[in-house]
Amino acid sequence: GAEAWRILKKHFDPTTRARVIQLLDEFFNTRFETGEALGVFLCHVKQGAERLLKIGHQLQPLYQGYQMIRSLPAEYQSIVQTIYRWTDAEFQPDKIESELLLEENRLRLTRKDLDTVSSIAFSNEMYQKEAGNYYKQDEKLKTKSSKVRRFKNKTSNVKNKQIGPCYFCKSYGHLIANCKHKAALSNPKTNESSNTEFKVKGAFFELESNLIETFPDSHEANSSDFSQNTRWVFDTAATAHFCSYKSLYYSFEPGSNIQMTLAVGEKESPVEGKGIIHFLVQDKDVLSQGRYFFTIVDDFSHKVTVFPIRNKSDAFQTFIRFQKRAERFLNRKVISVRTDGGLEFCNQEFEKFLDKLGIRHEKTNSYSPEMNGVAERFNLTALDGVKVLLKSSGMSQKFWAEALLCFTYGWNRVCHKNKRTPFELYSGRKPSVSHLKKFGCVAYVGVPKQTRKKLDMRAKLGIMCGYAQTTKGYRILLLEDQRVIETINVRFDETKRGG
């Protein structure tokens, strides 16, 4: 029995040099796949090292740790750079695995919060602009002067400053903590969670914050100093934040004998208390957020599909969604893809995806846009069309993505040189144009009975800014609520500009 077992083991689990080279090749070819759980990837790396150990070839911790971090996506680069700076004693596979899993959990929490709040960076200028839409500055209020203390770099200067302006109603004579307009606007019906609270437009985003290193008598912050710091950035994975402006706190509870350890130099700082700060944030459905637009043109029908994207790296996932949807709709397979040779398309991840599906990737030469003339000509035409739509409607440039989608919607329904529209060639049926409306015209959106009170108006004033993407209807910017909705219950006045 033992002899038979040795023969079988020698046959199916050899320890020859060829077997070692094969396992080494499998180990170093282990890659982190898109959509794969990080824990599964790390398990594959550890299993590869264990198989080599069983045949008498033990990998050094340096190689195991390097394999764990070398193929991670860009979102893990911060923790990867930190791991590279570890000492040899710290650079161990088990410790690297635990740090990567903690980072994965932090990123998961960040993505979850980003789905609830569209932006992590809050601008104080936006805050003032939104608040000014509701209340005008009261010029009759008397201004007062008060001594305030400014804290900067552990030194203080006493300056005489008038109180205000309030960063909510923009009036003088009081600060935001004592603003009556803010108290009247707040709605008691809120959706509470452990640390944050989010309401619809006109409400507030609450963060539990810590006030650190403030003087006991600094009850009012210097307003002019605060206005210099107009941009706020929040770490959504943190459980608490700190703020040195006591006047911004909606509610404040003093504390005693509370110390906070700082990350720099292992120093401690006193915490004066805890409280809640209100921030007015913009609804995530106000505009089609994006810095770039990704154009896909069908070579046969010349039908154009445009996607506003935030980053160039989003082009790959956007193409995957389009490819699946197009193949299901047409019941045909994508044969080839032609790109301009940009780095967002010429990468290992994109090439591997195309090779797996058997799609040919055609690349144009550098500085030769004429080789991809159909898409390049549309880009130039679309930009000219966006300029015309924004100029004729009187709307600001921040609506460029809405104007682009509206232009593309009409472009696919205009006859080309073959006397047929791209929509007809692509879908096989003639499009309807009876529902087309003028971009930027005045719109009156009906308010359902279920959502309005007895004295509420039956319609709200809005601006037509495109056609619905997920339903049958229009995209309307509500001026009062400053958000975009998709609805069919709307009337238009194309003789008036809404912008």
C-alpha positions as CSV (number, residue, x, y, z in Angstrom):
1,G,0.0,0.0,0.0
2,A,2.8,2.5,0.9
3,E,4.6,1.7,-2.3
4,A,1.5,2.3,-4.4
5,W,1.0,5.6,-2.6
6,R,4.5,6.7,-3.4
7,I,4.1,5.8,-7.0
8,L,0.9,7.8,-7.3
9,K,2.3,10.8,-5.5
10,K,5.4,10.8,-7.7
11,H,3.2,10.7,-10.8
12,F,0.6,13.3,-9.9
13,D,2.6,15.5,-7.6
14,P,6.2,15.6,-9.0
15,T,9.0,17.6,-7.4
16,T,11.1,17.9,-10.5
17,R,12.6,21.2,-11.8
18,A,9.9,21.4,-14.5
19,R,7.2,21.2,-11.8
20,V,8.9,24.0,-9.8
21,I,9.1,26.2,-12.8
22,Q,5.5,25.6,-13.6
23,L,4.3,26.5,-10.1
24,L,6.5,29.6,-10.1
25,D,5.0,30.7,-13.4
26,E,1.5,30.2,-12.1
27,F,2.4,32.1,-8.9
28,F,3.8,35.2,-10.6
29,N,1.0,35.2,-13.2
30,T,-1.6,35.5,-10.5
31,R,-3.4,38.9,-11.1
32,F,-6.1,40.8,-9.4
33,E,-9.1,40.7,-11.7
34,T,-11.7,43.5,-12.0
35,G,-14.7,42.8,-9.8
36,E,-12.8,40.1,-7.8
37,A,-12.9,40.2,-4.0
38,L,-9.5,41.2,-2.6
39,G,-9.7,38.3,-0.1
40,V,-10.1,35.8,-2.9
41,F,-7.1,37.2,-4.7
42,L,-4.9,37.1,-1.6
43,C,-6.0,33.5,-1.0
44,H,-4.8,32.5,-4.5
45,V,-1.4,34.1,-3.8
46,K,-1.1,32.2,-0.5
47,Q,-2.2,28.9,-2.1
48,G,0.5,29.3,-4.8
49,A,3.2,29.8,-2.2
50,E,1.9,26.8,-0.2
51,R,2.1,24.5,-3.3
52,L,5.7,25.6,-3.8
53,L,6.5,24.9,-0.2
54,K,5.1,21.3,-0.4
55,I,7.6,20.4,-3.1
56,G,10.5,21.9,-1.1
57,H,10.7,25.3,-2.6
58,Q,10.0,28.1,-0.1
59,L,9.4,31.6,-1.4
60,Q,10.9,34.5,0.6
61,P,8.4,36.9,2.2
62,L,9.7,39.6,-0.1
63,Y,8.3,37.8,-3.2
64,Q,5.0,36.9,-1.6
65,G,4.4,40.4,-0.4
66,Y,5.4,41.9,-3.8
67,Q,3.0,39.5,-5.5
68,M,0.1,40.7,-3.2
69,I,0.5,44.4,-4.0
70,R,1.9,44.6,-7.6
71,S,-1.3,44.2,-9.6
72,L,-3.7,46.1,-7.3
73,P,-5.8,48.9,-9.0
74,A,-5.0,52.6,-8.6
75,E,-7.4,53.1,-5.7
76,Y,-5.0,51.0,-3.5
77,Q,-1.9,53.0,-4.4
78,S,-1.9,55.0,-1.2
79,I,-1.6,51.9,1.0
80,V,0.8,50.3,-1.5
81,Q,3.2,53.2,-1.1
82,T,2.9,52.9,2.7
83,I,3.7,49.2,2.6
84,Y,6.8,49.9,0.4
85,R,8.2,52.0,3.1
86,W,8.0,49.3,5.8
87,T,11.2,47.7,7.2
88,D,12.2,44.1,6.3
89,A,10.8,42.9,9.6
90,E,7.4,44.4,8.9
91,F,7.2,43.4,5.3
92,Q,5.5,40.0,6.0
93,P,2.7,38.4,4.0
94,D,0.3,38.1,7.0
95,K,0.7,41.8,7.9
96,I,0.3,42.9,4.3
97,E,-2.8,40.8,3.9
98,S,-4.4,42.3,7.1
99,E,-3.6,45.9,6.0
100,L,-5.0,45.4,2.5
101,L,-8.2,43.9,3.9
102,L,-8.6,46.9,6.2
103,E,-8.1,49.2,3.2
104,E,-10.7,47.3,1.2
105,N,-13.2,47.7,3.9
106,R,-12.5,51.5,4.1
107,L,-12.9,51.9,0.4
108,R,-16.2,50.0,0.6
109,L,-17.5,52.3,3.2
110,T,-16.4,55.3,1.1
111,R,-18.2,54.0,-2.0
112,K,-21.4,53.4,0.1
113,D,-21.3,57.0,1.4
114,L,-20.7,58.4,-2.1
115,D,-23.9,56.7,-3.3
116,T,-25.8,58.8,-0.7
117,V,-24.0,62.1,-1.1
118,S,-22.8,62.9,-4.6
119,S,-19.8,65.0,-3.6
120,I,-17.2,64.7,-0.8
121,A,-15.9,68.2,-1.4
122,F,-18.2,71.0,-0.2
123,S,-17.6,74.5,-1.4
124,N,-18.5,77.4,0.9
125,E,-19.2,79.5,-2.3
126,M,-21.9,77.1,-3.3
127,Y,-23.2,77.2,0.2
128,Q,-23.6,81.0,0.1
129,K,-25.1,80.9,-3.4
130,E,-27.8,78.3,-2.5
131,A,-28.7,80.2,0.7
132,G,-28.9,83.5,-1.2
133,N,-31.7,82.1,-3.4
134,Y,-34.0,82.0,-0.4
135,Y,-33.2,85.1,1.5
136,K,-32.0,88.6,0.5
137,Q,-29.6,90.6,2.5
138,D,-31.3,92.8,5.1
139,E,-29.6,96.1,4.8
140,K,-31.5,97.7,7.7
141,L,-29.8,95.5,10.3
142,K,-27.4,97.4,12.5
143,T,-23.8,96.2,12.5
144,K,-22.0,95.6,15.7
145,S,-18.4,95.3,16.5
146,S,-17.0,92.7,18.8
147,K,-13.6,91.5,19.9
148,V,-12.8,88.0,18.6
149,R,-9.8,85.8,19.0
150,R,-8.1,84.3,16.0
151,F,-6.1,81.1,16.5
152,K,-3.4,80.2,14.0
153,N,-0.1,78.2,14.5
154,K,-0.6,78.3,18.3
155,T,-0.6,82.1,18.4
156,S,-3.5,84.5,18.9
157,N,-4.2,88.0,17.7
158,V,-7.1,90.1,19.0
159,K,-8.9,92.1,16.3
160,N,-12.0,94.3,16.3
161,K,-14.4,92.9,13.7
162,Q,-18.1,93.6,13.1
163,I,-20.3,90.6,13.6
164,G,-21.2,88.9,10.3
165,P,-22.0,88.4,7.7
166,C,-24.1,85.3,8.4
167,Y,-23.1,82.5,6.0
168,F,-26.7,81.4,5.6
169,C,-28.8,84.6,5.0
170,K,-25.8,86.8,4.2
171,S,-26.9,89.5,6.7
172,Y,-24.9,91.4,9.3
173,G,-25.5,91.6,13.0
174,H,-25.4,87.8,13.8
175,L,-23.7,84.6,12.9
176,I,-25.0,81.4,11.4
177,A,-25.4,79.8,14.9
178,N,-28.0,82.4,15.8
179,C,-29.7,82.8,12.4
180,K,-33.5,82.8,12.6
181,H,-33.8,82.1,8.9
182,K,-31.8,78.9,9.2
183,A,-34.0,77.7,12.1
184,A,-37.2,78.5,10.2
185,L,-36.0,76.5,7.1
186,S,-35.0,73.4,8.9
187,N,-37.5,70.6,8.8
188,P,-38.0,68.5,12.0
189,K,-38.7,65.3,9.9
190,T,-35.3,63.8,9.3
191,N,-33.8,60.5,8.6
192,E,-31.4,59.9,11.4
193,S,-28.4,57.6,11.5
194,S,-25.5,57.1,13.9
195,N,-23.3,60.0,12.7
196,T,-24.9,61.6,9.7
197,E,-28.2,62.9,8.5
198,F,-29.3,63.8,5.0
199,K,-32.4,65.5,3.8
200,V,-33.7,66.6,0.4
201,K,-32.9,70.1,-1.1
202,G,-33.2,72.9,1.3
203,A,-32.3,70.8,4.3
204,F,-29.0,70.0,5.9
205,F,-26.2,67.4,6.1
206,E,-25.1,66.9,9.7
207,L,-21.7,65.7,10.9
208,E,-20.7,64.9,14.4
209,S,-17.6,67.0,14.9
210,N,-15.0,67.7,17.5
211,L,-13.9,71.2,18.4
212,I,-10.1,71.2,19.1
213,E,-7.6,73.7,20.3
214,T,-9.9,76.7,20.8
215,F,-9.6,79.3,23.5
216,P,-12.2,79.1,26.3
217,D,-13.4,82.7,25.5
218,S,-13.4,82.3,21.7
219,H,-17.2,82.0,21.5
220,E,-17.3,83.7,18.1
221,A,-14.9,83.0,15.2
222,N,-13.5,85.6,13.0
223,S,-15.8,85.8,10.0
224,S,-13.3,87.3,7.6
225,D,-10.8,84.6,8.5
226,F,-13.4,81.9,7.9
227,S,-14.2,83.2,4.4
228,Q,-10.7,82.5,3.3
229,N,-11.2,78.7,3.8
230,T,-14.0,78.2,1.3
231,R,-13.5,74.5,0.6
232,W,-14.4,71.7,2.9
233,V,-13.3,68.1,2.5
234,F,-14.7,65.2,4.6
235,D,-13.3,61.7,5.1
236,T,-16.5,59.7,4.9
237,A,-14.8,56.7,6.5
238,A,-14.1,58.7,9.7
239,T,-16.5,58.6,12.7
240,A,-15.8,62.1,13.8
241,H,-14.3,65.3,12.4
242,F,-12.8,68.5,14.0
243,C,-13.5,72.2,13.4
244,S,-12.0,75.2,15.0
245,Y,-14.9,77.6,14.4
246,K,-17.2,77.4,17.3
247,S,-19.8,79.7,15.7
248,L,-20.5,77.1,13.1
249,Y,-21.9,74.6,15.6
250,Y,-25.7,74.1,15.6
251,S,-25.5,72.4,19.0
252,F,-22.5,72.2,21.2
253,E,-21.8,70.2,24.4
254,P,-18.6,71.3,26.3
255,G,-16.3,68.5,27.5
256,S,-13.6,68.3,30.1
257,N,-10.4,66.2,30.3
258,I,-10.8,64.9,26.7
259,Q,-7.6,64.4,24.8
260,M,-7.1,63.5,21.1
261,T,-3.9,61.9,19.8
262,L,-2.6,63.6,16.7
263,A,-1.0,61.6,13.9
264,V,2.0,63.9,13.7
265,G,4.7,63.3,16.3
266,E,2.3,61.4,18.6
267,K,1.2,64.6,20.3
268,E,-2.1,65.2,22.1
269,S,-4.5,68.1,21.8
270,P,-7.4,69.0,24.1
271,V,-10.9,68.6,22.8
272,E,-13.2,71.4,24.1
273,G,-16.4,69.6,23.2
274,K,-18.6,67.9,20.7
275,G,-21.5,69.2,18.5
276,I,-23.3,69.2,15.2
277,I,-22.5,71.3,12.1
278,H,-25.1,71.9,9.4
279,F,-24.1,72.0,5.7
280,L,-26.4,72.7,2.8
281,V,-25.5,70.3,0.1
282,Q,-26.6,70.0,-3.5
283,D,-28.9,67.1,-4.5
284,K,-27.1,64.4,-6.5
285,D,-29.6,64.5,-9.3
286,V,-29.2,68.3,-10.1
287,L,-27.0,67.9,-13.1
288,S,-25.3,65.1,-15.1
289,Q,-22.0,65.3,-13.3
290,G,-18.9,64.9,-15.4
291,R,-15.7,66.5,-16.7
292,Y,-15.4,64.5,-19.9
293,F,-17.7,62.9,-22.4
294,F,-17.3,59.4,-23.9
295,T,-18.6,59.0,-27.5
296,I,-19.5,55.7,-29.1
297,V,-20.5,55.7,-32.8
298,D,-22.0,52.7,-34.6
299,D,-20.2,52.4,-37.9
300,F,-23.2,51.1,-39.9
301,S,-26.0,53.4,-38.7
302,H,-23.8,56.3,-37.4
303,K,-26.0,56.3,-34.3
304,V,-24.2,58.1,-31.5
305,T,-24.2,57.3,-27.8
306,V,-22.7,59.8,-25.4
307,F,-21.8,59.2,-21.7
308,P,-20.6,62.1,-19.5
309,I,-17.9,60.7,-17.2
310,R,-16.0,62.1,-14.2
311,N,-12.6,60.5,-15.0
312,K,-11.0,59.1,-18.1
313,S,-10.5,55.8,-16.2
314,D,-14.3,55.4,-16.2
315,A,-14.3,54.8,-19.9
316,F,-13.6,51.1,-19.6
317,Q,-16.5,50.3,-17.3
318,T,-18.8,52.5,-19.4
319,F,-17.8,50.6,-22.6
320,I,-18.6,47.3,-20.9
321,R,-22.1,48.4,-20.0
322,F,-22.7,49.7,-23.5
323,Q,-21.4,46.5,-25.1
324,K,-23.7,44.3,-23.1
325,R,-26.7,46.4,-23.7
326,A,-26.0,46.8,-27.5
327,E,-25.4,43.1,-28.1
328,R,-28.6,42.2,-26.3
329,F,-30.7,44.8,-28.2
330,L,-29.3,43.9,-31.6
331,N,-28.9,40.2,-31.0
332,R,-25.4,40.6,-32.7
333,K,-21.9,40.5,-31.4
334,V,-19.4,43.4,-31.5
335,I,-16.7,42.6,-34.1
336,S,-14.2,45.4,-33.7
337,V,-13.5,48.5,-31.8
338,R,-11.6,51.6,-33.2
339,T,-10.1,54.0,-30.7
340,D,-7.8,57.0,-30.9
341,G,-5.0,55.3,-29.0
342,G,-5.6,57.0,-25.7
343,L,-4.2,55.6,-22.5
344,E,-7.7,54.9,-21.2
345,F,-8.1,52.3,-24.0
346,C,-4.5,51.2,-24.5
347,N,-4.1,49.3,-21.2
348,Q,-3.8,45.7,-20.1
349,E,-7.2,45.5,-18.6
350,F,-9.0,46.8,-21.7
351,E,-6.9,44.6,-24.1
352,K,-7.5,41.5,-21.9
353,F,-11.3,42.1,-22.0
354,L,-11.3,42.5,-25.8
355,D,-9.1,39.4,-26.3
356,K,-11.4,37.3,-24.1
357,L,-14.4,38.2,-26.2
358,G,-12.6,38.0,-29.5
359,I,-13.1,41.7,-30.4
360,R,-10.5,43.2,-32.7
361,H,-9.0,46.5,-31.4
362,E,-8.1,49.0,-34.1
363,K,-5.9,51.9,-33.1
364,T,-5.3,55.1,-35.1
365,N,-1.9,56.6,-35.5
366,S,-0.7,59.4,-33.3
367,Y,-1.9,62.9,-34.4
368,S,-4.1,61.3,-37.1
369,P,-7.7,62.0,-36.2
370,E,-8.8,61.5,-39.8
371,M,-8.3,57.8,-39.4
372,N,-11.2,57.8,-36.9
373,G,-13.1,60.5,-38.8
374,V,-16.7,59.6,-38.0
375,A,-16.2,60.0,-34.2
376,E,-13.9,62.9,-34.4
377,R,-16.2,64.9,-36.7
378,F,-19.1,64.3,-34.4
379,N,-17.1,65.6,-31.4
380,L,-16.4,68.8,-33.2
381,T,-20.1,69.1,-34.4
382,A,-21.3,68.3,-30.9
383,L,-19.2,70.9,-29.2
384,D,-20.5,73.5,-31.7
385,G,-24.1,72.3,-31.0
386,V,-23.6,72.6,-27.3
387,K,-22.3,76.2,-27.6
388,V,-25.4,77.1,-29.7
389,L,-27.8,75.5,-27.3
390,L,-26.3,77.2,-24.2
391,K,-26.1,80.6,-26.0
392,S,-29.6,80.5,-27.4
393,S,-31.2,79.3,-24.1
394,G,-29.2,81.7,-21.9
395,M,-28.2,78.9,-19.6
396,S,-24.8,78.8,-17.9
397,Q,-21.9,76.5,-19.0
398,K,-22.4,74.2,-16.1
399,F,-25.3,72.7,-18.1
400,W,-23.0,71.5,-20.9
401,A,-23.6,67.8,-20.2
402,E,-27.4,68.3,-20.4
403,A,-27.0,70.3,-23.6
404,L,-24.8,67.6,-25.1
405,L,-27.3,64.8,-24.3
406,C,-30.1,66.9,-25.7
407,F,-28.1,67.6,-28.9
408,T,-27.2,63.9,-29.3
409,Y,-30.9,62.9,-28.9
410,G,-31.9,65.2,-31.8
411,W,-28.8,64.2,-33.9
412,N,-29.9,60.6,-33.9
413,R,-33.3,61.6,-35.3
414,V,-32.1,63.8,-38.2
415,C,-31.8,62.3,-41.7
416,H,-28.3,61.9,-43.0
417,K,-27.1,61.6,-46.6
418,N,-28.9,58.2,-47.1
419,K,-32.3,59.9,-46.3
420,R,-32.6,57.8,-43.2
421,T,-32.0,58.6,-39.6
422,P,-29.4,56.8,-37.5
423,F,-32.2,55.8,-35.1
424,E,-34.1,54.0,-37.9
425,L,-31.0,52.2,-39.2
426,Y,-30.1,51.1,-35.6
427,S,-33.5,50.1,-34.3
428,G,-35.4,49.3,-37.5
429,R,-38.3,51.7,-36.9
430,K,-38.9,55.3,-37.7
431,P,-38.5,57.7,-34.8
432,S,-41.2,60.2,-33.7
433,V,-40.3,63.9,-33.5
434,S,-43.6,65.3,-32.4
435,H,-42.4,65.4,-28.7
436,L,-39.2,67.4,-29.4
437,K,-39.1,70.7,-27.5
438,K,-36.8,73.7,-27.4
439,F,-33.9,73.3,-25.1
440,G,-34.0,75.8,-22.3
441,C,-37.6,76.9,-22.7
442,V,-39.9,77.5,-19.8
443,A,-41.7,74.5,-18.4
444,Y,-44.6,74.1,-15.9
445,V,-44.4,70.8,-14.0
446,G,-47.6,69.5,-12.5
447,V,-47.5,68.6,-8.8
448,P,-49.4,65.4,-8.0
449,K,-52.3,65.6,-5.6
450,Q,-50.7,63.1,-3.3
451,T,-47.7,65.4,-2.7
452,R,-49.2,68.9,-2.4
453,K,-51.3,70.6,0.3
454,K,-54.5,72.6,-0.1
455,L,-52.8,75.9,-0.5
456,D,-49.9,74.7,-2.7
457,M,-49.7,75.6,-6.3
458,R,-50.6,72.9,-8.9
459,A,-47.5,73.5,-10.9
460,K,-43.9,74.4,-10.4
461,L,-41.7,76.6,-12.7
462,G,-38.8,74.8,-14.4
463,I,-36.5,74.7,-17.4
464,M,-36.5,72.0,-20.1
465,C,-32.9,70.6,-20.1
466,G,-33.3,67.3,-22.0
467,Y,-35.1,64.1,-22.5
468,A,-35.6,61.4,-19.8
469,Q,-33.0,58.6,-19.9
470,T,-34.8,56.0,-17.9
471,T,-38.4,56.8,-18.4
472,K,-40.7,58.3,-21.1
473,G,-40.7,62.0,-20.5
474,Y,-38.4,65.1,-20.1
475,R,-35.7,66.2,-17.8
476,I,-36.8,69.4,-16.0
477,L,-34.7,71.7,-13.8
478,L,-37.0,72.9,-11.0
479,L,-35.9,76.5,-10.2
480,E,-37.3,76.5,-6.7
481,D,-35.8,73.2,-5.6
482,Q,-32.7,73.5,-7.8
483,R,-32.8,69.8,-8.8
484,V,-33.6,67.9,-12.0
485,I,-36.5,65.5,-12.3
486,E,-37.8,63.2,-15.1
487,T,-41.5,63.6,-15.7
488,I,-44.2,63.5,-18.4
489,N,-46.6,65.7,-16.5
490,V,-45.3,69.0,-17.9
491,R,-46.4,71.8,-20.2
492,F,-44.0,74.0,-22.2
493,D,-43.9,77.7,-23.3
494,E,-41.3,77.6,-26.1
495,T,-41.7,81.4,-26.6
496,K,-39.9,82.1,-23.3
497,R,-36.3,81.4,-22.3
498,G,-35.9,79.8,-18.9
499,G,-32.2,80.7,-18.6
